[in-house]
Amino acid sequence: MAEEMPHPSGLPDFRLFPWDDLYPRLLLAALGRLGPAVWRGERRGQIPGGRTAHDAVQTAVEKFLGGERQWNWGKSAFENLWGAVSSEISNWATSAENRTTSRTDDEKVVLLRNSQPTPEDQVLWQSERDQLLQHLRARDAEAGRMAELMLAHGLKGPELAEVMGLEQHRTDAIKKRLKRLVAAYLEGEGSRRAAE
């Protein structure tokens, strides 16, 4: 695999990664991580700075390329990148921008938010995931099925093609469509949240 071949920079050659597979999986996983989080004290609140799942993935890649993160050669490209994406989202959740505090003159600052998802948050995320999958299926049945297999079963690459009963080049084409559909959904979701 490309990630096993060291580059003089200590990083793999990112140009050789299967981005048509990696990027949609990272976006879907980031969306799943963003969904149950509490933003500015509210479930489904506005993410500080208007950040999106795209921003988390892009920032993670930039941190590797900029030398802020070390590549773990014992892990796959997805594991390395997902670790960075997840860490970035955690940083957003614990940032000063995302804190809601209450203070009186003689009291310490009391944080009002809870960073651990509650059962309600879990149900909300499941509902949002179901809405995303419904949205994808309505626009492209194959892309919706692929997203479901990627999210619910963690399938990728040849396993994904086999379960879908398609040749690899066909799944690659569907992944490209999936990437565009998820991006459009996220942009629409951001607009809806800003309007609320």
C-alpha atoms as an extended CHARMM CRD file, in Angstrom:
* protein
*
       196  EXT
         1         1  MET       CA              0.0000000000        0.0000000000        0.0000000000  PROA      1               0.0000000000
         2         2  ALA       CA              1.0880000000        3.5760000000       -0.5740000000  PROA      2               0.0000000000
         3         3  GLU       CA              1.0740000000        4.4310000000        3.1260000000  PROA      3               0.0000000000
         4         4  GLU       CA              3.7190000000        1.7650000000        3.8220000000  PROA      4               0.0000000000
         5         5  MET       CA              6.2960000000        3.4340000000        1.5760000000  PROA      5               0.0000000000
         6         6  PRO       CA              8.0350000000        6.2210000000        3.5410000000  PROA      6               0.0000000000
         7         7  HSD       CA              8.6390000000        9.5170000000        1.8810000000  PROA      7               0.0000000000
         8         8  PRO       CA             11.7270000000       11.6130000000        2.6980000000  PROA      8               0.0000000000
         9         9  SER       CA              9.3840000000       13.9290000000        4.6500000000  PROA      9               0.0000000000
        10        10  GLY       CA              8.3800000000       11.0700000000        6.9640000000  PROA      10              0.0000000000
        11        11  LEU       CA              4.9420000000       11.0760000000        5.3770000000  PROA      11              0.0000000000
        12        12  PRO       CA              3.4420000000        8.8230000000        2.7400000000  PROA      12              0.0000000000
        13        13  ASP       CA              2.8070000000       10.2700000000       -0.6980000000  PROA      13              0.0000000000
        14        14  PHE       CA             -0.7010000000       11.6560000000       -0.2330000000  PROA      14              0.0000000000
        15        15  ARG       CA             -1.1880000000       11.7930000000       -4.0040000000  PROA      15              0.0000000000
        16        16  LEU       CA             -1.2330000000        7.9720000000       -4.0530000000  PROA      16              0.0000000000
        17        17  PHE       CA             -4.0660000000        7.5880000000       -1.5440000000  PROA      17              0.0000000000
        18        18  PRO       CA             -7.4400000000        6.3300000000       -2.8080000000  PROA      18              0.0000000000
        19        19  TRP       CA             -9.1180000000        9.6950000000       -2.1310000000  PROA      19              0.0000000000
        20        20  ASP       CA            -12.3240000000        8.6340000000       -3.8870000000  PROA      20              0.0000000000
        21        21  ASP       CA            -12.7140000000        6.0820000000       -1.0940000000  PROA      21              0.0000000000
        22        22  LEU       CA            -11.0710000000        7.9270000000        1.7970000000  PROA      22              0.0000000000
        23        23  TYR       CA            -12.7030000000       11.3230000000        1.4590000000  PROA      23              0.0000000000
        24        24  PRO       CA            -16.3680000000       10.2230000000        1.5070000000  PROA      24              0.0000000000
        25        25  ARG       CA            -15.6550000000        7.8510000000        4.4120000000  PROA      25              0.0000000000
        26        26  LEU       CA            -13.9310000000       10.6180000000        6.3680000000  PROA      26              0.0000000000
        27        27  LEU       CA            -16.7670000000       13.0580000000        5.6200000000  PROA      27              0.0000000000
        28        28  LEU       CA            -19.4220000000       10.5920000000        6.7310000000  PROA      28              0.0000000000
        29        29  ALA       CA            -17.4860000000        9.7230000000        9.8840000000  PROA      29              0.0000000000
        30        30  ALA       CA            -16.9320000000       13.4300000000       10.6560000000  PROA      30              0.0000000000
        31        31  LEU       CA            -20.6260000000       14.1130000000       10.1650000000  PROA      31              0.0000000000
        32        32  GLY       CA            -21.3360000000       11.2940000000       12.6200000000  PROA      32              0.0000000000
        33        33  ARG       CA            -18.9630000000       12.8060000000       15.1540000000  PROA      33              0.0000000000
        34        34  LEU       CA            -20.3880000000       16.3160000000       14.7260000000  PROA      34              0.0000000000
        35        35  GLY       CA            -24.0170000000       15.1700000000       14.9720000000  PROA      35              0.0000000000
        36        36  PRO       CA            -24.2920000000       14.1590000000       18.6380000000  PROA      36              0.0000000000
        37        37  ALA       CA            -22.0440000000       16.9340000000       19.9520000000  PROA      37              0.0000000000
        38        38  VAL       CA            -23.3680000000       19.8830000000       21.9350000000  PROA      38              0.0000000000
        39        39  TRP       CA            -22.4690000000       23.1870000000       20.3260000000  PROA      39              0.0000000000
        40        40  ARG       CA            -22.6180000000       26.3620000000       22.4100000000  PROA      40              0.0000000000
        41        41  GLY       CA            -24.7750000000       24.6140000000       24.9830000000  PROA      41              0.0000000000
        42        42  GLU       CA            -27.3730000000       23.4280000000       22.4920000000  PROA      42              0.0000000000
        43        43  ARG       CA            -27.9720000000       20.1770000000       20.7460000000  PROA      43              0.0000000000
        44        44  ARG       CA            -27.7940000000       20.8610000000       17.0350000000  PROA      44              0.0000000000
        45        45  GLY       CA            -26.3840000000       24.2850000000       17.8440000000  PROA      45              0.0000000000
        46        46  GLN       CA            -24.2550000000       26.2400000000       15.4190000000  PROA      46              0.0000000000
        47        47  ILE       CA            -20.7100000000       24.8680000000       15.2840000000  PROA      47              0.0000000000
        48        48  PRO       CA            -18.2650000000       27.6160000000       16.2910000000  PROA      48              0.0000000000
        49        49  GLY       CA            -16.9140000000       29.5260000000       13.3330000000  PROA      49              0.0000000000
        50        50  GLY       CA            -19.4430000000       27.8900000000       10.9850000000  PROA      50              0.0000000000
        51        51  ARG       CA            -17.1050000000       24.9100000000       10.6250000000  PROA      51              0.0000000000
        52        52  THR       CA            -18.1600000000       21.8080000000        8.7090000000  PROA      52              0.0000000000
        53        53  ALA       CA            -17.1480000000       18.1860000000        8.2640000000  PROA      53              0.0000000000
        54        54  HSD       CA            -15.1740000000       19.3570000000        5.2090000000  PROA      54              0.0000000000
        55        55  ASP       CA            -13.2050000000       21.7370000000        7.4140000000  PROA      55              0.0000000000
        56        56  ALA       CA            -12.3330000000       18.9560000000        9.8470000000  PROA      56              0.0000000000
        57        57  VAL       CA            -11.0410000000       16.6820000000        7.0710000000  PROA      57              0.0000000000
        58        58  GLN       CA             -9.1320000000       19.4620000000        5.3330000000  PROA      58              0.0000000000
        59        59  THR       CA             -7.5420000000       20.6590000000        8.5780000000  PROA      59              0.0000000000
        60        60  ALA       CA             -6.4920000000       17.1090000000        9.4580000000  PROA      60              0.0000000000
        61        61  VAL       CA             -4.7190000000       16.6740000000        6.1210000000  PROA      61              0.0000000000
        62        62  GLU       CA             -3.0970000000       20.0980000000        6.4350000000  PROA      62              0.0000000000
        63        63  LYS       CA             -1.7740000000       19.2310000000        9.8960000000  PROA      63              0.0000000000
        64        64  PHE       CA             -0.0500000000       16.1290000000        8.5530000000  PROA      64              0.0000000000
        65        65  LEU       CA              1.3790000000       17.9980000000        5.5800000000  PROA      65              0.0000000000
        66        66  GLY       CA              2.4550000000       20.9180000000        7.7710000000  PROA      66              0.0000000000
        67        67  GLY       CA              4.2640000000       18.6280000000       10.2130000000  PROA      67              0.0000000000
        68        68  GLU       CA              1.9250000000       19.2970000000       13.1540000000  PROA      68              0.0000000000
        69        69  ARG       CA              0.9310000000       15.6200000000       13.2970000000  PROA      69              0.0000000000
        70        70  GLN       CA              3.1030000000       12.5400000000       13.0390000000  PROA      70              0.0000000000
        71        71  TRP       CA              2.1680000000        9.7140000000       10.6890000000  PROA      71              0.0000000000
        72        72  ASN       CA              1.7860000000        6.3470000000       12.4230000000  PROA      72              0.0000000000
        73        73  TRP       CA              3.1730000000        3.8020000000        9.9580000000  PROA      73              0.0000000000
        74        74  GLY       CA              1.5000000000        0.9740000000       11.8840000000  PROA      74              0.0000000000
        75        75  LYS       CA             -1.9450000000        2.3160000000       10.9860000000  PROA      75              0.0000000000
        76        76  SER       CA             -3.8260000000        2.6220000000        7.7270000000  PROA      76              0.0000000000
        77        77  ALA       CA             -4.3380000000        5.9260000000        5.9480000000  PROA      77              0.0000000000
        78        78  PHE       CA             -7.9510000000        6.0130000000        7.1470000000  PROA      78              0.0000000000
        79        79  GLU       CA             -6.9470000000        5.3530000000       10.7680000000  PROA      79              0.0000000000
        80        80  ASN       CA             -4.3140000000        8.0980000000       10.6980000000  PROA      80              0.0000000000
        81        81  LEU       CA             -6.5930000000       10.6290000000        9.0290000000  PROA      81              0.0000000000
        82        82  TRP       CA             -9.6560000000        9.7150000000       11.0960000000  PROA      82              0.0000000000
        83        83  GLY       CA             -7.6130000000       10.1240000000       14.2790000000  PROA      83              0.0000000000
        84        84  ALA       CA             -6.6880000000       13.6350000000       13.1770000000  PROA      84              0.0000000000
        85        85  VAL       CA            -10.2610000000       14.4880000000       12.0870000000  PROA      85              0.0000000000
        86        86  SER       CA            -11.7120000000       13.1970000000       15.3510000000  PROA      86              0.0000000000
        87        87  SER       CA             -9.1140000000       15.1230000000       17.3330000000  PROA      87              0.0000000000
        88        88  GLU       CA             -9.9110000000       18.3030000000       15.4170000000  PROA      88              0.0000000000
        89        89  ILE       CA            -13.6360000000       17.9500000000       16.1750000000  PROA      89              0.0000000000
        90        90  SER       CA            -12.8340000000       17.2950000000       19.8470000000  PROA      90              0.0000000000
        91        91  ASN       CA            -10.7630000000       20.4760000000       19.8770000000  PROA      91              0.0000000000
        92        92  TRP       CA            -13.7110000000       22.4090000000       18.4810000000  PROA      92              0.0000000000
        93        93  ALA       CA            -16.0090000000       20.9330000000       21.1310000000  PROA      93              0.0000000000
        94        94  THR       CA            -13.6840000000       21.9580000000       23.9700000000  PROA      94              0.0000000000
        95        95  SER       CA            -12.6440000000       25.3210000000       22.5160000000  PROA      95              0.0000000000
        96        96  ALA       CA            -13.3210000000       28.5740000000       24.3080000000  PROA      96              0.0000000000
        97        97  GLU       CA            -15.6200000000       29.5010000000       21.4060000000  PROA      97              0.0000000000
        98        98  ASN       CA            -17.8730000000       26.5740000000       22.2820000000  PROA      98              0.0000000000
        99        99  ARG       CA            -18.1020000000       27.2000000000       26.0160000000  PROA      99              0.0000000000
       100       100  THR       CA            -21.1970000000       28.5070000000       27.6670000000  PROA      100             0.0000000000
       101       101  THR       CA            -20.4840000000       29.8000000000       31.1420000000  PROA      101             0.0000000000
       102       102  SER       CA            -22.3320000000       31.3200000000       34.0250000000  PROA      102             0.0000000000
       103       103  ARG       CA            -20.6380000000       33.4620000000       36.6840000000  PROA      103             0.0000000000
       104       104  THR       CA            -21.6600000000       35.5260000000       39.6650000000  PROA      104             0.0000000000
       105       105  ASP       CA            -19.2670000000       37.7380000000       41.6190000000  PROA      105             0.0000000000
       106       106  ASP       CA            -18.2910000000       35.2170000000       44.3070000000  PROA      106             0.0000000000
       107       107  GLU       CA            -18.5760000000       31.9880000000       42.3300000000  PROA      107             0.0000000000
       108       108  LYS       CA            -16.2600000000       30.0700000000       40.0930000000  PROA      108             0.0000000000
       109       109  VAL       CA            -17.1010000000       29.6770000000       36.4380000000  PROA      109             0.0000000000
       110       110  VAL       CA            -19.6210000000       26.8980000000       35.9030000000  PROA      110             0.0000000000
       111       111  LEU       CA            -19.6700000000       25.1580000000       32.5360000000  PROA      111             0.0000000000
       112       112  LEU       CA            -23.2000000000       24.5480000000       31.3760000000  PROA      112             0.0000000000
       113       113  ARG       CA            -22.5170000000       22.1020000000       28.5910000000  PROA      113             0.0000000000
       114       114  ASN       CA            -21.9170000000       18.3780000000       28.7980000000  PROA      114             0.0000000000
       115       115  SER       CA            -19.4620000000       17.0280000000       26.2390000000  PROA      115             0.0000000000
       116       116  GLN       CA            -20.6410000000       13.4260000000       26.6030000000  PROA      116             0.0000000000
       117       117  PRO       CA            -23.5580000000       12.5660000000       24.3310000000  PROA      117             0.0000000000
       118       118  THR       CA            -26.6990000000       11.7110000000       26.2510000000  PROA      118             0.0000000000
       119       119  PRO       CA            -29.1150000000        8.9910000000       25.1310000000  PROA      119             0.0000000000
       120       120  GLU       CA            -31.1730000000       11.8220000000       23.6130000000  PROA      120             0.0000000000
       121       121  ASP       CA            -28.1090000000       12.9670000000       21.6680000000  PROA      121             0.0000000000
       122       122  GLN       CA            -27.5620000000        9.4270000000       20.4110000000  PROA      122             0.0000000000
       123       123  VAL       CA            -31.1770000000        9.2270000000       19.2350000000  PROA      123             0.0000000000
       124       124  LEU       CA            -30.8320000000       12.6550000000       17.6210000000  PROA      124             0.0000000000
       125       125  TRP       CA            -27.6770000000       11.5760000000       15.7710000000  PROA      125             0.0000000000
       126       126  GLN       CA            -29.3840000000        8.3910000000       14.6140000000  PROA      126             0.0000000000
       127       127  SER       CA            -32.2680000000       10.5220000000       13.3560000000  PROA      127             0.0000000000
       128       128  GLU       CA            -29.8680000000       12.8660000000       11.5440000000  PROA      128             0.0000000000
       129       129  ARG       CA            -28.0110000000        9.9050000000       10.0570000000  PROA      129             0.0000000000
       130       130  ASP       CA            -31.3200000000        8.4660000000        8.8810000000  PROA      130             0.0000000000
       131       131  GLN       CA            -32.2390000000       11.8490000000        7.3350000000  PROA      131             0.0000000000
       132       132  LEU       CA            -28.8950000000       11.9480000000        5.5290000000  PROA      132             0.0000000000
       133       133  LEU       CA            -29.3510000000        8.4100000000        4.2150000000  PROA      133             0.0000000000
       134       134  GLN       CA            -32.9280000000        9.1900000000        3.1480000000  PROA      134             0.0000000000
       135       135  HSD       CA            -31.6850000000       12.3190000000        1.3720000000  PROA      135             0.0000000000
       136       136  LEU       CA            -28.9670000000       10.3380000000       -0.4090000000  PROA      136             0.0000000000
       137       137  ARG       CA            -31.3110000000        7.4780000000       -1.3970000000  PROA      137             0.0000000000
       138       138  ALA       CA            -33.8540000000        9.9510000000       -2.8060000000  PROA      138             0.0000000000
       139       139  ARG       CA            -31.2330000000       11.5180000000       -5.0510000000  PROA      139             0.0000000000
       140       140  ASP       CA            -29.1450000000        8.4670000000       -5.9230000000  PROA      140             0.0000000000
       141       141  ALA       CA            -30.1560000000        4.9960000000       -4.7120000000  PROA      141             0.0000000000
       142       142  GLU       CA            -26.7060000000        3.5200000000       -5.3040000000  PROA      142             0.0000000000
       143       143  ALA       CA            -24.9570000000        6.3180000000       -3.4190000000  PROA      143             0.0000000000
       144       144  GLY       CA            -27.4430000000        5.9790000000       -0.5560000000  PROA      144             0.0000000000
       145       145  ARG       CA            -26.8310000000        2.2280000000       -0.3370000000  PROA      145             0.0000000000
       146       146  MET       CA            -23.0760000000        2.8130000000       -0.4090000000  PROA      146             0.0000000000
       147       147  ALA       CA            -23.2820000000        5.4020000000        2.3830000000  PROA      147             0.0000000000
       148       148  GLU       CA            -25.3250000000        2.9940000000        4.4790000000  PROA      148             0.0000000000
       149       149  LEU       CA            -22.7730000000        0.2060000000        3.9940000000  PROA      149             0.0000000000
       150       150  MET       CA            -19.9010000000        2.5620000000        4.7960000000  PROA      150             0.0000000000
       151       151  LEU       CA            -21.5590000000        4.0560000000        7.8950000000  PROA      151             0.0000000000
       152       152  ALA       CA            -23.3080000000        1.0600000000        9.3840000000  PROA      152             0.0000000000
       153       153  HSD       CA            -20.9470000000       -1.7340000000        8.3990000000  PROA      153             0.0000000000
       154       154  GLY       CA            -17.6040000000        0.0050000000        7.9120000000  PROA      154             0.0000000000
       155       155  LEU       CA            -17.1730000000       -1.4950000000        4.4510000000  PROA      155             0.0000000000
       156       156  LYS       CA            -14.6820000000       -0.0860000000        1.9660000000  PROA      156             0.0000000000
       157       157  GLY       CA            -12.7310000000       -0.9210000000       -1.1780000000  PROA      157             0.0000000000
       158       158  PRO       CA            -13.1020000000       -4.4400000000       -2.5640000000  PROA      158             0.0000000000
       159       159  GLU       CA            -15.4150000000       -5.5270000000        0.2830000000  PROA      159             0.0000000000
       160       160  LEU       CA            -17.7850000000       -2.6910000000       -0.5590000000  PROA      160             0.0000000000
       161       161  ALA       CA            -17.7300000000       -3.5550000000       -4.2650000000  PROA      161             0.0000000000
       162       162  GLU       CA            -18.3860000000       -7.2190000000       -3.4720000000  PROA      162             0.0000000000
       163       163  VAL       CA            -21.3500000000       -6.5450000000       -1.1790000000  PROA      163             0.0000000000
       164       164  MET       CA            -22.8210000000       -4.1320000000       -3.7230000000  PROA      164             0.0000000000
       165       165  GLY       CA            -22.2430000000       -6.6930000000       -6.4830000000  PROA      165             0.0000000000
       166       166  LEU       CA            -20.3300000000       -4.1990000000       -8.6150000000  PROA      166             0.0000000000
       167       167  GLU       CA            -16.9220000000       -3.9580000000      -10.2110000000  PROA      167             0.0000000000
       168       168  GLN       CA            -14.4200000000       -1.6640000000       -8.4900000000  PROA      168             0.0000000000
       169       169  HSD       CA            -14.5540000000        1.0050000000      -11.2110000000  PROA      169             0.0000000000
       170       170  ARG       CA            -18.3500000000        1.2580000000      -10.7460000000  PROA      170             0.0000000000
       171       171  THR       CA            -18.0150000000        1.7230000000       -6.9850000000  PROA      171             0.0000000000
       172       172  ASP       CA            -15.3630000000        4.3870000000       -7.6120000000  PROA      172             0.0000000000
       173       173  ALA       CA            -17.8360000000        6.3030000000       -9.7850000000  PROA      173             0.0000000000
       174       174  ILE       CA            -20.5340000000        6.0050000000       -7.1040000000  PROA      174             0.0000000000
       175       175  LYS       CA            -18.0820000000        7.2770000000       -4.4590000000  PROA      175             0.0000000000
       176       176  LYS       CA            -17.5110000000       10.3970000000       -6.5380000000  PROA      176             0.0000000000
       177       177  ARG       CA            -21.2550000000       10.9940000000       -6.7230000000  PROA      177             0.0000000000
       178       178  LEU       CA            -21.5630000000       10.2690000000       -2.9970000000  PROA      178             0.0000000000
       179       179  LYS       CA            -18.8850000000       12.8340000000       -2.2020000000  PROA      179             0.0000000000
       180       180  ARG       CA            -20.7740000000       15.5070000000       -4.1740000000  PROA      180             0.0000000000
       181       181  LEU       CA            -24.1210000000       14.5640000000       -2.6080000000  PROA      181             0.0000000000
       182       182  VAL       CA            -22.7420000000       14.6450000000        0.9480000000  PROA      182             0.0000000000
       183       183  ALA       CA            -21.1000000000       18.0140000000        0.2620000000  PROA      183             0.0000000000
       184       184  ALA       CA            -24.4010000000       19.4050000000       -1.0440000000  PROA      184             0.0000000000
       185       185  TYR       CA            -26.2650000000       17.9850000000        1.9520000000  PROA      185             0.0000000000
       186       186  LEU       CA            -23.7860000000       19.5110000000        4.4000000000  PROA      186             0.0000000000
       187       187  GLU       CA            -24.0250000000       22.8990000000        2.7010000000  PROA      187             0.0000000000
       188       188  GLY       CA            -27.8180000000       22.7170000000        2.8210000000  PROA      188             0.0000000000
       189       189  GLU       CA            -27.7570000000       21.5820000000        6.4650000000  PROA      189             0.0000000000
       190       190  GLY       CA            -25.5110000000       24.4970000000        7.3900000000  PROA      190             0.0000000000
       191       191  SER       CA            -27.8830000000       26.9210000000        5.6900000000  PROA      191             0.0000000000
       192       192  ARG       CA            -30.8820000000       25.3980000000        7.4920000000  PROA      192             0.0000000000
       193       193  ARG       CA            -29.1470000000       25.6320000000       10.8970000000  PROA      193             0.0000000000
       194       194  ALA       CA            -28.1350000000       29.2450000000       10.2700000000  PROA      194             0.0000000000
       195       195  ALA       CA            -31.7600000000       30.0710000000        9.4410000000  PROA      195             0.0000000000
       196       196  GLU       CA            -33.0650000000       28.4850000000       12.6840000000  PROA      196             0.0000000000
